[in-house]
Amino acid sequence: MKSHRITGGGGVQLHVVETGNPRGRPIVFIHGVLNDHSVWILQTRYFAHHGWNVLAIDLPGHGTRLGEPYSFDVAMRIIASTR
């Protein structure tokens, strides 16, 4: 598993855990409120084992992403505008 940061929409820094086949089909897991990327550990292991490129993102203000949490709508706009 690799842990790194990416710049989301509006310049917001997002923590991402990536595992599996980097050339595999990507799948993204986004946790709910009051959780972090680790809530998806069983799913990430399963899909990584089956050749997927798995990304689990910490929403702003959750997990290793410091700061105040954003509303879910704002967090989704940040993630959706990430390139």
Phi and psi in degrees as a GROMACS rama.xvg file:
@    title "Ramachandran Plot"
@    xaxis  label "Phi"
@    yaxis  label "Psi"
@TYPE xy
-108.317  138.875  LYS-2
-116.738  126.659  SER-3
-152.645  174.775  HIS-4
-113.548  144.618  ARG-5
-126.716  159.146  ILE-6
-95.0651  119.749  THR-7
-89.5334  -175.766  GLY-8
-56.3208  141.582  GLY-9
73.5168  11.5074  GLY-10
80.0333  8.46667  GLY-11
-71.3401  130.074  VAL-12
-81.3017  128.8  GLN-13
-118.464  137.638  LEU-14
-87.0663  131.609  HIS-15
-130.308  136.319  VAL-16
-108.67  128.22  VAL-17
-123.296  136.403  GLU-18
-149.489  170.241  THR-19
92.6944  -157.739  GLY-20
-85.977  113.031  ASN-21
-60.3285  -20.5566  PRO-22
-98.1539  -0.521932  ARG-23
-77.3802  172.768  GLY-24
-64.0101  129.734  ARG-25
-78.1405  145.974  PRO-26
-138.134  134.876  ILE-27
-116.133  130.825  VAL-28
-110.538  130.642  PHE-29
-125.836  120.889  ILE-30
-76.5286  169.326  HIS-31
-89.2525  -176.479  GLY-32
-63.4255  144.257  VAL-33
68.6821  18.0734  LEU-34
-123.384  -174.222  ASN-35
-145.413  -172.712  ASP-36
-57.4577  -26.2241  HIS-37
-67.3858  -15.7887  SER-38
-63.2917  -19.8063  VAL-39
-99.2596  14.8045  TRP-40
-55.5034  -44.6138  ILE-41
-66.8018  -40.5915  LEU-42
-68.0743  -41.0107  GLN-43
-64.7868  -40.1832  THR-44
-62.357  -44.4654  ARG-45
-60.0792  -53.5647  TYR-46
-68.7547  -36.1419  PHE-47
-62.3573  -42.0318  ALA-48
-62.1683  -28.7005  HIS-49
-96.8897  19.1052  HIS-50
89.8228  6.55631  GLY-51
-81.2893  156.763  TRP-52
-94.965  104.809  ASN-53
-99.08  129.829  VAL-54
-123.909  126.912  LEU-55
-118.899  118.885  ALA-56
-103.884  136.079  ILE-57
-86.1885  125.891  ASP-58
-63.3535  152.865  LEU-59
-54.5897  130.791  PRO-60
85.6378  6.60801  GLY-61
-127.184  157.29  HIS-62
61.4295  -129.697  GLY-63
-87.3857  3.02279  THR-64
-88.9185  108.977  ARG-65
-76.4756  163.566  LEU-66
108.452  179.625  GLY-67
-75.1304  139.942  GLU-68
-64.6638  145.75  PRO-69
-91.3636  161.504  TYR-70
-64.1858  158.611  SER-71
-60.3476  -41.8483  PHE-72
-60.4273  -45.0904  ASP-73
-66.402  -42.7372  VAL-74
-59.6941  -40.6497  ALA-75
-66.6881  -36.5878  MET-76
-65.8197  -38.5469  ARG-77
-61.958  -47.9562  ILE-78
-66.79  -42.8064  ILE-79
-63.034  -29.6534  ALA-80
-93.1234  7.95899  SER-81
-78.4526  135.866  THR-82
